[in-house]
Each structure stands twice: as C-alpha cells, then as structure tokens.
C-alpha cells in the first residue's frame, strides 16, 4: 500500500525539513505502508525551493515541483495530487502545525472503509483572525456546498485513490479542494489530532486571500448565491409593491402623504446597493466562465525534480 504525502510549500525553508523528518520517522513504524512525498513550492520568495532541492537530493522518495508564480494553496494541492501515485493521498501543511506523527489515525479510518478523512482539532493554535476565517469557510461549505454540519474540514486530510482521480479531472482555473472532495463522496469522517503552535513566521493567508478563497468556494461549485440574490430581489420588489399600494390607499382616503426626501434617498440607496451587489455576483460568475473558456491554467510548473534527476 503506497501513501503519498502532498505538501504545499510557502515560506517554509526552516520548518519543511522537520516536517519531512517527522514523516520519515512516523512511517518507519507503519510497516504496512510504503510512502512518497510531493513538495510543491508555490513560488515562495525565500529559499524554500533550495531547501526542497536539498531534501530531494537526500531522499529517493521525494519529488519537488516549483511554480513559475504564486497560484495559491489550492493550486499547489492540485499539482501535488496529479503527481501523487499513492493508493492513499494525505495532504498536510508545511509549517509543522499539522502533526505528521498522527497520520496513522487518518490511515486507519481509510482502511476501515471511509473515502476521505479530515483531522479535527479540540483547540486550534491559530490567531483569532485565522480562526475566524476558518469559521466562515466552514459555514460557507455547509450552506453552499452541502457539507454535513458535524463534519470539520481542515488542511490535514487523507483521501483514497478514486477520490483523487475524480478531483484531478477538474481543470478549470479556480480549484477548491474541499468542494472537489464533497463532490466526489459523502463517506467522510473526522479524527481528532493535536494542533501545534507555529514554530516560526505567520500565516500566509491575508484578508484578501481569505476573501478570494470564500468567493472561489461558493462560485465554483454552487449556484445558490444566484438563487439567494433572486430571492432578495423578489422580496425587495414585493416590499416596494406593498408600500406603493399603501401609499395609494392613504391618498384615496384623504390622508396627506408627505414627500419625504430622506426616506426616498434611503430606499434608493438600499435598492441601488442591492442591485449593484447582485450585478457584481452575476458578473463574478460570468467572468469565471470567460476565464475558463480561455483555458487559464490552475498552475504553471517551472521545474520538477526527483532524486534521479
């Protein structure tokens, strides 16, 4: 049984060797499995690629992939999934916060018959900002992608080969890994693991990247936002119609109807804002269709190396 570890790498020249060492030590105790490691450098500005090349030179079972520019974590995951050859594929972070020494828990659940397994944490050692981003991502996946409410999704997960094969069929420019897993199977479970403190540095996710991730998630795999926009538009139109009838009735029975400039401007601003929001949402969908039609890549590989090379 071959297990492939896929690790997106960004600003991890210090932490990455420790992660690889931990995988090596852990897998020595799991004699039922062979393993390989795929390290994907997402155009990191530090010496991460140099570190990856050193690790590849030292290990026969490591493959290194170097992107031409930064494509984000999900693009890096897709590149690693396409390179992985394992019967099971385990994805984890490069900063050591996801404990590689507990991978046996994920593999055990896959052996039991689950198609995908996500690590869950009793307490995450992220900043409050990052935890809020995770919470919003969870709610978005639950409401728009059909994620079971009790399922916790994280960057540390394992999937079977057939799930990977289905995921890599997706070739559009905006991959969203959680959506791809949920599209392939609902036979998913959680296993509790310990979440560690970050050894060095800070999270690479900024507010802008988190917003892009949320937008990508709900526009790539769901039309529910369009239906919500349609519903809001119908409610606003209904309220406007009712208020119009109310105004006519008041006029017919002789009640003075004051010309309220403030009320009028408030209504115009509200309705105008909602219209702009809905048009922007529709434009987001149309823009993504246009970009996909132009065959924009999920990633561009500058270089790929293994031990022989």
C-alpha angles and dihedrals in degrees: 000000000000121000119197119204113205116195124180107211129208126154091346105125090124102040102037098076090054091051092051091046091052091050090051093050094045096048091051086068093048097068094171091072137063115202147198132191126220114197116193117194108207093206092283113194094221130062096287093121091051089052091050091051090052091051091048090052090053099044129052093202099056126096121192125207123189121198122218090226139354112293100164135250096293093051089051091050091052091052091050093047091053091051095045117101100183130123084226124032121202121192121198142156129273097225099072095246091113105068110235090187089070095055089110088074091059093045091049091056091048088052089052090061107269115137095212134016127196125197114235127200130216088207126007118218094214128115120271089253093054092045089053089051090051091049092052091047090052093051092046092051090047097049101035107025100038097246111170109254093233094051117098115204124202142160090265109077144129130218137182124250097258090054090052091048090054093045095053091053086076106094104165121121097253111058118184110188098199090054091049092053093047089048091055102044146357093199092103134136142179131238122195117240135165118263113215134213116260110261098207139357130009136277116289091220112102125183090263093052092048091051090049089050093052093047090047091051099052098038097045099055109017141053092193093105089060090050090048089051090050090050093050090049091051092049092049091048090049093050091049091050093049092048090049091053089047091053093049092050092050090051093049094052091050101254114145112247107209118219100237111194093184093050091047093050091046091053092046093049092048095047092041091051092050091049092051091048092051093045089050090051092050089046090053090056093045092048092052091049089051093049091047091051088055089057094238107187126246087221142343119228116216096181141359124193140177134181095275092052 
